Amino acid sequence: MDATAFSPSHPSSDPSPAALVPGPITMPSGEASQNWWSQLSQGDNSRLIEKSAAIFVCKTLLREVLGALVAQATMVDFQTDPVVLRDLHNAIQELAGPRGWSALLRKGGRGE
């Protein structure tokens, strides 16, 4: 057996499952891109998002769908940090209904 087969300079071709788990979605530096919004509505809904980013998403969608006054007056909070995407999706549904989900899809380039 070759002694270099397990050397760090020769990584295994079969990565561990832990290496494949993406980190929590974070607030973008600067303006949120279409790709940033897109990752919120597709893929694994058990993925994590930072609490501050989840609140930003809810407030932004509320502002777009129901107006600035409603967004400002509505308390948005989550019990955990980071937040599971499915909890963010539930919050969007409760706060803004189907119009909130449509706004999220539009921001991600997937809506009309």
N, C-alpha and C positions, 0 to 999 in steps of 0.2 A: 504494500500500500504506500502511496506517495505521501510523504510527511507534509507537503504543502496543501493537501486536499482540504484541510480544515483551517487554513491560514486566513486571517482577516482580509488579506489581499486577494483571496480567491473565494468570494462569498458563495454560499450554497445557491443552486439554481431554484431551490424550493423555499421561498421566504416563509417565515413563520406567520401565522394568522395575525398576531399582534402588530406586525410590521405593516399590514395592509389596512388597518383601521385608521381612517383620516382623523385628524384633530378637529376640535370644534370650529365651526364657522365663526370668523371674527369680523369685526367692523373693518371695512376697507379703509385704507389711508386715502383720503380724498373722496370724490364722489363715487357712489356705488355703481358699478358697471352692470350691463345687461347680464353678463355671465355670473356676477355675484347674485343677482336676483334669481336667475335661473336655477341655481343650485338649491334654492329654498323650496322649489316646487317639484323637483324631480329626484328620482333615486330613493335611497333608503330613508324612510321617515323616522328611523330610530337614531339618525345622525344627530350630533349635538351642535348647538349654536350658543355663543356667549349670551348671557342674560341681557346685557346692554344692547346687543345687536337685535335680539328678539323684540325688545321694547321699541327700538328704532323702527323696525319693520312694521309693527302694529300701529305706531303713531303716524308713520308715513302713509300707510294704506288708509287709515281713518281720515287723514287730512284730504287725501285724494277722493275718497268715496263720499264722506259725510261733511267735509269742510273743516276749516281751521279751528273754528270755535268748538266743535264737538271733539276734535282731536285733542285740543288743549284741556278741555274739561273732563275728559275720560281718563280715569286712573288705569294704568296698565302695569301689571306686575306679575312675576312668576315665582313659584315657591322654590325653585332650584336654580343653581348656576353651576354649570351650563344648563340650558333648556333643551329638552328633546324636541326635534322638529315636529313630531305629531302634536305636542302640546302647543307649539306655536300655531300650527294649522287649526287646532280647536279654538284657540283664542281669536284668530282671524275670523273664523266662522261666527263665534259668539258676538264679537264686536261689530263686524261689518257685513255679515251674511255672505251670500254668494257674490255680491259685488266686490267684496274684499278679496275673495279668491280670484275673481276675474282680473282685478287690478294687479295682483301678484303675478299672474300668468302674463299679462301685458308687459309688466316691467321686465320680466324674464325673456321677452321675445316670443312667447308662445300663445298669446291671446290675439283677439282681433284688433 
